[in-house]
Amino acid sequence: MQKPLRKDIQPGSEVRIVQKQHQRSGELTQGRVKRLLTKSESHPHGIKVELTCGQVGRVQSLL
């Protein structure tokens, strides 16, 4: 499954992310995007974002 591109993600978007400490287990966290941290258009592991709750991770899917 292909990860969403940066152009598809805006602040306020509802997403599922994987945090650094959960990459092996694949545990996903759901939330709203506060800001985008990755500058490039795409990334093989997903675009890195910060959620409104303060958690940081890579976007695995849009909701």
C-alpha positions as CSV (number, residue, x, y, z in Angstrom):
1,M,0.0,0.0,0.0
2,Q,1.4,3.4,-1.0
3,K,1.7,6.1,1.7
4,P,0.0,9.4,1.2
5,L,2.0,12.2,-0.5
6,R,2.7,15.5,1.2
7,K,0.3,17.4,-1.1
8,D,-2.6,15.2,0.2
9,I,-2.0,16.1,3.9
10,Q,-2.9,19.5,5.3
11,P,-3.1,20.7,8.9
12,G,-6.5,19.6,10.3
13,S,-6.4,16.3,8.2
14,E,-7.5,13.2,10.1
15,V,-4.7,10.6,9.8
16,R,-3.3,7.4,11.2
17,I,0.4,7.5,12.1
18,V,3.1,5.1,13.4
19,Q,5.3,6.5,16.1
20,K,9.1,5.8,16.1
21,Q,8.8,3.4,19.2
22,H,5.9,1.5,17.5
23,Q,7.5,0.9,14.1
24,R,8.3,-2.7,14.8
25,S,4.8,-3.6,16.1
26,G,3.0,-1.4,13.6
27,E,0.7,0.1,16.2
28,L,-1.1,3.1,14.8
29,T,-2.2,6.3,16.5
30,Q,-5.2,8.3,15.1
31,G,-5.4,12.1,15.3
32,R,-5.5,15.5,13.5
33,V,-2.4,17.0,11.9
34,K,-1.1,20.1,13.6
35,R,1.9,20.6,11.3
36,L,4.0,18.8,8.6
37,L,7.6,18.0,9.5
38,T,8.8,16.4,6.2
39,K,9.8,18.9,3.5
40,S,10.0,16.5,0.6
41,E,7.0,15.5,-1.5
42,S,7.2,11.8,-0.5
43,H,9.0,9.5,1.9
44,P,9.2,5.6,1.8
45,H,8.1,5.3,5.4
46,G,5.5,8.1,5.3
47,I,5.4,11.9,5.7
48,K,6.4,12.9,9.3
49,V,3.8,15.0,11.1
50,E,3.0,16.4,14.5
51,L,-0.6,15.8,15.8
52,T,-2.6,18.3,17.8
53,C,-2.0,16.1,20.8
54,G,1.7,16.6,20.4
55,Q,2.6,13.1,19.2
56,V,5.0,12.8,16.2
57,G,5.0,10.0,13.6
58,R,4.8,9.0,10.0
59,V,1.5,9.1,8.2
60,Q,0.3,5.6,7.2
61,S,-3.2,6.5,5.9
62,L,-5.7,9.3,5.6
63,L,-9.2,8.9,7.2
